[in-house]
Amino acid sequence: MTTTIKATDQVATARDALLDPTVVGPSPDGRTRPQSLAGGAVGVALLHVELAISGHGDEALAHRWIRAAASEPVSIGRNSDPFHGAPALAFMLHTARPLGGYHRAFASLTDATMTLVRQRLAAAHDRIDRREPLPMYEFDLVHGLTGLGLYLLHAHPDHPLSGDVVGYLTRITQPLDGDKGKPPWWLPSNLAGVPHPDFPEGHGNLGTAHGISAVIFLLAYAILHGHDTSAAHNALSTLTRWTDAHRQDDGNGIWWPGYVTPGTEPTQHRPSWCYGTAGTARAQQLAGIAQNDTVRQQLAENAMLAVLQEPLQRDRLNGIGLCHGKAGLLQSASRMAAAETDEIRSAQISAYLPGLAADLASQLAEEEHGNPELLDGTAGAALALHTFANGAPATNWDAFLALS
């Protein structure tokens, strides 16, 4: 059995295991609430939407999951963010637009999301005007304005608010008073975004989920999609110079630490999407493309190749998920291979995809789809295998990961 057939079979098995939306019933922590992208019906709906639009799924099943995702009052308050509530639902419905319908719901969710973005932008600019340090949840991909900005750039690229978010992200690269040698995007917190005695001087976050790699990706994407301003270029250059200063080459390959703290040696994170090479290399590749910097682009691709060529690195990803597991590496590598303009280098990355996909498919089969969710479970793994088996997705479902 070829790897493509094996991957396709596992996608079909996952699809058939996720027929009933009650498999992601609400949890006490809210992660699997219907309107959650990470663990709820919104995330699983993305799988069924992608499969239906690409001709590999049932449109009626996609609609069933869409209705389940919108089955409770929609959050538009403080707990509303790119992964939950109105913005998450808006992103999912934008992805589902080729299926038709939901016009009033999409318009209402769009209005709610734009209101939220305006509120968050106003608060962020007020914080900068007060010269206060940057909080993680203000800007990051999962909770903050980077994630909201990526939604706007995909769904409403010409709306003035899209440009406003790009403008805010350029502003967080500008010095604050009292930086004391730290960059203005330095976080006065631990990795959870709150002050902690283990991080007395905070940290600089290079990751994708909560760090500066997602900002690098957004700025590069914006430059390539109608927001090619000098401010965006300057901000992108500022951030990539900083990541260059922390780039490592230990003889086994190029890598970036997930985060840095004063007085400690950098350590190599597992090659996951959230803090490792999977997310960071993709951001660096797109930055190279946006900057016409072939050296940066090749360094990013070499970093990905170093991981793909080293079984011990891949084995550090012991889960199936998009966030911490093999699916995130497979999806990032697939996107990098597709974006590469040099056929030889694209082929070099592509050559390792079947082995990674075979490992993921085998592990998914062994887990028997016990965890249905998008970010760490079956739905995300199935989407990455679907991308591998069929080429570019029919939708940009992985935009929420800062991969497309």
C-alpha positions as CSV (number, residue, x, y, z in Angstrom):
1,M,0.0,0.0,0.0
2,T,1.4,3.4,-1.0
3,T,1.7,6.1,1.6
4,T,-0.8,8.3,-0.3
5,I,-3.4,5.5,-0.2
6,K,-2.6,4.9,3.5
7,A,-3.0,8.6,4.3
8,T,-6.3,8.8,2.3
9,D,-7.7,5.7,4.1
10,Q,-6.9,7.3,7.5
11,V,-8.5,10.5,6.5
12,A,-11.7,8.6,5.5
13,T,-11.6,6.6,8.8
14,A,-11.2,9.9,10.7
15,R,-14.1,11.4,8.8
16,D,-16.3,8.5,9.5
17,A,-15.3,8.5,13.2
18,L,-16.4,12.1,13.5
19,L,-20.0,11.9,12.3
20,D,-21.7,12.9,15.6
21,P,-20.9,16.4,17.0
22,T,-21.6,15.2,20.5
23,V,-18.1,13.6,20.5
24,V,-16.8,17.0,21.5
25,G,-19.2,17.8,24.2
26,P,-18.5,20.8,26.5
27,S,-15.6,20.4,29.0
28,P,-15.3,22.3,32.3
29,D,-12.3,24.3,31.0
30,G,-14.1,25.4,27.9
31,R,-11.6,23.9,25.5
32,T,-14.3,21.7,23.8
33,R,-17.1,24.2,23.9
34,P,-18.8,24.1,20.5
35,Q,-17.4,27.5,19.5
36,S,-13.8,26.5,20.3
37,L,-11.5,26.2,17.3
38,A,-8.8,24.2,19.3
39,G,-11.0,21.5,20.7
40,G,-14.7,22.1,19.9
41,A,-17.1,21.8,17.0
42,V,-15.6,24.8,15.1
43,G,-12.3,22.9,14.7
44,V,-13.8,19.6,13.6
45,A,-16.1,21.5,11.2
46,L,-13.0,22.7,9.4
47,L,-12.1,19.1,8.6
48,H,-15.6,18.4,7.2
49,V,-15.7,21.7,5.3
50,E,-12.3,21.0,3.7
51,L,-13.2,17.5,2.7
52,A,-16.6,18.5,1.3
53,I,-15.2,21.4,-0.8
54,S,-12.4,19.2,-2.1
55,G,-14.8,16.5,-3.1
56,H,-13.7,14.0,-0.4
57,G,-16.5,14.4,2.1
58,D,-20.2,14.9,2.6
59,E,-21.6,18.4,2.4
60,A,-24.5,17.5,4.6
61,L,-22.1,16.3,7.3
62,A,-20.2,19.6,7.0
63,H,-23.4,21.5,7.5
64,R,-24.2,19.4,10.5
65,W,-21.0,20.3,12.2
66,I,-21.3,24.0,11.3
67,R,-24.7,24.1,13.0
68,A,-23.3,22.4,16.0
69,A,-20.5,24.9,16.2
70,A,-23.1,27.7,16.3
71,S,-25.3,25.9,18.8
72,E,-24.8,28.1,21.8
73,P,-24.8,31.9,22.4
74,V,-21.8,33.3,20.6
75,S,-19.1,34.9,22.8
76,I,-18.2,38.4,21.8
77,G,-16.7,39.4,25.2
78,R,-13.4,39.2,26.9
79,N,-13.0,35.5,26.2
80,S,-13.6,36.0,22.5
81,D,-10.4,35.6,20.5
82,P,-9.1,33.9,17.3
83,F,-9.6,30.5,18.8
84,H,-12.9,31.0,20.5
85,G,-16.2,32.8,20.0
86,A,-17.2,35.2,17.2
87,P,-13.7,35.3,15.5
88,A,-13.3,31.6,15.4
89,L,-16.8,31.1,14.0
90,A,-16.3,33.9,11.5
91,F,-13.0,32.2,10.3
92,M,-14.8,28.8,10.0
93,L,-17.7,30.3,8.0
94,H,-15.3,32.2,5.7
95,T,-13.7,28.9,5.0
96,A,-17.1,27.3,4.3
97,R,-18.3,30.0,1.9
98,P,-18.0,27.8,-1.2
99,L,-20.7,25.5,0.3
100,G,-23.1,28.4,0.3
101,G,-25.5,29.8,2.9
102,Y,-24.9,31.4,6.3
103,H,-24.8,34.9,4.7
104,R,-26.6,36.6,7.6
105,A,-24.6,34.7,10.2
106,F,-21.3,35.5,8.5
107,A,-22.2,39.2,8.3
108,S,-23.2,39.3,12.0
109,L,-20.0,37.4,13.0
110,T,-17.9,39.7,10.9
111,D,-19.4,42.8,12.5
112,A,-18.8,41.4,16.0
113,T,-15.2,40.4,15.1
114,M,-14.5,43.8,13.7
115,T,-15.9,45.5,16.8
116,L,-13.7,43.3,18.9
117,V,-10.6,44.2,16.8
118,R,-11.3,47.9,17.1
119,Q,-11.6,47.6,20.9
120,R,-8.4,45.5,21.1
121,L,-6.5,47.9,18.8
122,A,-7.6,50.9,20.9
123,A,-6.5,49.3,24.1
124,A,-3.2,48.2,22.5
125,H,-2.4,51.7,21.3
126,D,-3.3,53.2,24.7
127,R,-0.9,50.7,26.3
128,I,1.9,51.8,23.9
129,D,1.2,55.4,24.5
130,R,1.6,54.8,28.3
131,R,5.0,53.1,27.4
132,E,4.0,49.9,29.2
133,P,5.5,46.5,28.4
134,L,3.8,44.2,25.8
135,P,1.4,41.6,27.2
136,M,1.4,38.3,25.4
137,Y,-2.4,38.1,25.0
138,E,-2.5,41.5,23.4
139,F,-0.6,40.5,20.3
140,D,-0.2,36.7,20.0
141,L,-1.7,34.3,17.5
142,V,-3.9,32.3,19.7
143,H,-5.5,35.1,21.8
144,G,-4.4,38.4,20.3
145,L,-4.2,40.8,17.4
146,T,-1.9,38.6,15.2
147,G,-4.5,35.9,15.0
148,L,-7.3,38.4,14.4
149,G,-5.2,40.1,11.8
150,L,-4.6,36.9,9.9
151,Y,-8.3,36.3,9.8
152,L,-8.9,39.8,8.4
153,L,-6.1,39.6,5.8
154,H,-7.6,36.4,4.5
155,A,-11.3,37.2,4.7
156,H,-11.3,41.0,4.3
157,P,-7.9,42.0,2.8
158,D,-9.0,45.4,1.5
159,H,-10.8,46.5,4.6
160,P,-9.1,49.4,6.4
161,L,-9.1,47.4,9.6
162,S,-6.7,44.9,8.0
163,G,-4.3,47.8,7.4
164,D,-4.8,49.0,11.0
165,V,-3.7,45.7,12.4
166,V,-0.7,45.6,10.2
167,G,0.1,49.2,11.5
168,Y,-0.2,48.1,15.1
169,L,2.2,45.2,14.6
170,T,4.7,47.6,13.0
171,R,4.3,49.7,16.1
172,I,5.3,47.0,18.6
173,T,8.7,46.9,17.0
174,Q,9.3,50.6,18.0
175,P,11.3,51.2,21.2
176,L,9.6,51.9,24.5
177,D,11.1,54.0,27.2
178,G,13.0,52.0,29.7
179,D,13.6,49.0,27.5
180,K,17.0,48.5,29.2
181,G,18.5,46.8,26.2
182,K,15.5,44.5,25.6
183,P,13.5,44.7,22.5
184,P,10.0,46.3,22.7
185,W,8.4,42.9,22.0
186,W,10.0,41.4,25.1
187,L,7.4,39.9,27.4
188,P,7.4,40.6,31.2
189,S,6.0,37.1,31.9
190,N,6.5,33.4,31.7
191,L,5.4,31.2,28.8
192,A,1.8,31.3,30.0
193,G,1.7,35.1,29.7
194,V,1.7,35.8,33.4
195,P,4.5,37.0,35.8
196,H,6.4,34.2,37.4
197,P,9.4,33.9,39.7
198,D,11.0,31.5,37.3
199,F,11.1,34.3,34.7
200,P,12.1,37.3,36.8
201,E,13.2,39.2,33.8
202,G,10.6,37.9,31.4
203,H,11.5,36.3,28.1
204,G,11.7,36.9,24.4
205,N,9.4,34.5,22.6
206,L,10.4,33.3,19.1
207,G,7.5,30.8,18.9
208,T,4.5,30.8,16.6
209,A,1.7,30.2,18.9
210,H,2.6,32.9,21.4
211,G,5.6,34.6,20.0
212,I,7.2,36.7,17.3
213,S,7.3,34.1,14.5
214,A,3.6,34.6,13.9
215,V,4.1,38.4,13.6
216,I,6.9,37.7,11.1
217,F,4.6,35.5,9.1
218,L,1.7,38.1,9.2
219,L,3.9,41.0,8.1
220,A,5.4,38.9,5.3
221,Y,1.9,37.8,4.2
222,A,0.6,41.4,4.3
223,I,3.5,42.6,2.2
224,L,2.7,40.0,-0.4
225,H,-1.0,40.6,-0.3
226,G,-1.6,44.3,-0.8
227,H,0.0,45.9,2.3
228,D,3.4,46.5,0.9
229,T,4.4,49.6,3.0
230,S,7.7,50.9,4.1
231,A,6.6,50.5,7.7
232,A,5.8,46.8,7.2
233,H,9.1,46.2,5.6
234,N,11.0,48.0,8.3
235,A,9.2,46.1,11.0
236,L,9.8,42.8,9.3
237,S,13.5,43.6,8.9
238,T,13.7,44.6,12.6
239,L,12.1,41.3,13.7
240,T,14.1,39.1,11.4
241,R,17.4,40.7,12.5
242,W,16.5,39.8,16.1
243,T,15.7,36.2,15.2
244,D,18.9,36.1,13.2
245,A,20.8,37.0,16.3
246,H,19.3,34.0,18.1
247,R,19.6,31.5,15.2
248,Q,21.7,28.5,16.0
249,D,23.8,26.1,13.8
250,D,25.3,23.3,15.9
251,G,26.6,21.3,13.0
252,N,23.5,19.1,12.9
253,G,21.4,21.9,11.4
254,I,19.9,25.3,11.8
255,W,17.4,26.0,14.5
256,W,15.9,28.8,16.6
257,P,15.2,28.5,20.4
258,G,11.5,28.7,21.3
259,Y,12.3,31.5,23.7
260,V,15.3,33.3,25.3
261,T,15.9,34.6,28.8
262,P,18.8,36.6,30.1
263,G,21.8,34.6,31.3
264,T,20.7,31.2,30.0
265,E,21.9,29.2,27.1
266,P,19.5,28.6,24.2
267,T,18.0,25.2,23.9
268,Q,16.5,23.5,20.9
269,H,12.8,22.8,21.2
270,R,11.2,19.8,19.7
271,P,10.3,20.6,16.0
272,S,6.7,21.3,16.7
273,W,4.4,24.0,15.2
274,C,3.9,25.9,18.5
275,Y,7.5,26.6,19.5
276,G,9.8,24.7,17.2
277,T,11.1,24.5,13.6
278,A,7.7,23.6,12.0
279,G,6.2,27.1,12.7
280,T,9.4,29.2,12.8
281,A,10.9,27.9,9.6
282,R,7.7,28.5,7.7
283,A,7.6,32.1,9.0
284,Q,11.3,32.7,8.0
285,Q,10.7,31.2,4.6
286,L,7.8,33.6,3.9
287,A,9.8,36.5,5.2
288,G,12.6,35.6,2.8
289,I,10.1,35.6,-0.1
290,A,8.6,38.9,1.0
291,Q,12.0,40.5,1.4
292,N,13.4,39.0,-1.8
293,D,16.1,37.5,0.4
294,T,17.0,34.1,-1.0
295,V,19.6,33.5,1.7
296,R,16.9,33.7,4.4
297,Q,14.6,31.6,2.5
298,Q,17.2,28.9,2.0
299,L,18.2,29.0,5.6
300,A,14.6,28.3,6.6
301,E,14.4,25.5,4.2
302,N,17.7,24.0,5.4
303,A,16.3,24.2,9.0
304,M,13.3,22.2,7.9
305,L,15.4,19.7,6.0
306,A,17.6,19.2,9.0
307,V,14.6,18.1,11.0
308,L,13.1,15.9,8.3
309,Q,16.5,14.2,7.8
310,E,17.0,13.4,11.5
311,P,14.8,10.6,12.9
312,L,15.7,11.5,16.5
313,Q,14.3,15.0,16.0
314,R,11.0,13.7,14.4
315,D,10.7,11.1,17.2
316,R,10.6,14.0,19.7
317,L,7.1,14.6,18.4
318,N,5.3,11.8,20.1
319,G,1.8,13.1,19.5
320,I,-0.3,13.3,16.3
321,G,-1.5,16.9,16.8
322,L,-1.0,20.1,14.9
323,C,0.3,22.0,17.9
324,H,2.7,19.6,19.6
325,G,2.8,16.6,17.2
326,K,3.7,15.2,13.8
327,A,0.7,16.8,12.0
328,G,2.1,20.3,12.6
329,L,5.4,19.3,11.1
330,L,3.8,17.6,8.1
331,Q,1.6,20.6,7.4
332,S,4.4,23.1,7.7
333,A,6.7,21.0,5.5
334,S,4.0,20.6,2.9
335,R,3.4,24.3,2.8
336,M,7.1,25.0,2.6
337,A,7.6,22.6,-0.3
338,A,4.6,24.2,-2.2
339,A,6.0,27.7,-1.6
340,E,9.5,26.9,-2.8
341,T,10.2,28.4,-6.2
342,D,13.3,26.3,-6.8
343,E,12.2,22.9,-8.1
344,I,15.2,21.1,-6.7
345,R,14.8,22.4,-3.2
346,S,11.0,21.8,-3.3
347,A,11.8,18.2,-4.3
348,Q,14.3,17.9,-1.4
349,I,11.6,18.7,1.1
350,S,8.9,16.8,-0.7
351,A,11.0,13.6,-0.6
352,Y,10.7,13.4,3.2
353,L,6.9,13.9,3.3
354,P,5.9,10.3,2.5
355,G,7.9,8.9,5.5
356,L,6.5,11.6,7.9
357,A,2.9,11.0,6.6
358,A,3.3,7.2,6.9
359,D,4.4,7.7,10.6
360,L,1.5,10.0,11.3
361,A,-1.0,7.7,9.6
362,S,0.2,4.7,11.5
363,Q,0.0,6.5,14.8
364,L,-3.4,7.9,14.0
365,A,-4.6,4.4,13.3
366,E,-3.2,3.1,16.6
367,E,-4.9,5.9,18.6
368,E,-8.3,4.9,17.3
369,H,-9.4,8.5,17.1
370,G,-9.9,8.9,20.9
371,N,-9.2,12.6,20.8
372,P,-11.4,14.3,18.1
373,E,-10.2,17.9,18.4
374,L,-8.4,20.0,15.8
375,L,-5.4,21.3,17.5
376,D,-4.1,18.1,19.3
377,G,-6.3,15.3,17.9
378,T,-7.8,13.4,15.1
379,A,-9.3,16.3,13.1
380,G,-6.0,18.2,12.8
381,A,-4.0,15.0,11.9
382,A,-6.5,14.1,9.3
383,L,-6.3,17.6,7.7
384,A,-2.5,17.3,7.5
385,L,-2.7,13.9,5.9
386,H,-5.4,15.2,3.5
387,T,-3.0,18.0,2.4
388,F,-0.2,15.5,1.9
389,A,-2.4,13.2,-0.2
390,N,-4.1,15.8,-2.3
391,G,-1.6,18.7,-2.6
392,A,-2.7,22.2,-1.7
393,P,-5.9,22.3,0.4
394,A,-9.1,23.5,-1.3
395,T,-9.4,26.0,1.5
396,N,-6.9,27.9,3.6
397,W,-7.9,26.0,6.7
398,D,-4.4,26.3,8.1
399,A,-4.4,30.1,8.1
400,F,-5.1,30.0,11.8
401,L,-1.7,28.4,12.2
402,A,0.1,31.1,10.3
403,L,1.0,28.6,7.6
404,S,-1.0,29.9,4.7
